[in-house]
């Protein structure tokens, strides 16, 4: 019988998968589109996707987050009744940061922002479990980026 502490593993898997380069939109890293405007987001993962609340890229990200969260719960065999509520917060740093990233011109130093992607679950026993990932994200620039061979 699975235990509720497995939710921590599901949250880690969810966040790792969500911020990975496989989260794409038309072959480009989806987080790069979010970094252009850097608006904070609050996504209710357990209530499904509500397209009215978001613009195009935020909506695509919220939909992807909701689907990936459900996938991870299934992979970890976590019963839906254990999850009373689940949410994700996206918070962007105010300061510009820089890091080396792969571009069509090779590895170059780009300016960008640190994004914090935090997910939390409130269980049926009243306990809150939370995890976060911090990722450097350069704003989307089609002149520098190579599109993936995969399409979203």
Secondary structure, 3 states (H helix, E strand, C coil): CCCCCHHHHHHHHHHHHHCCCCCEECCEEHHHHHHHHCCCEEEEHHHCCCHHHCCHHHHHHHHHHHHHHHHHHHHCCCCHHHEEEEEEEEEECCCCEEEEEEECCEEEEEEEEEEEEEEEEEECCCCEEEEEEEEEECCCCCCCCCCCCCCC
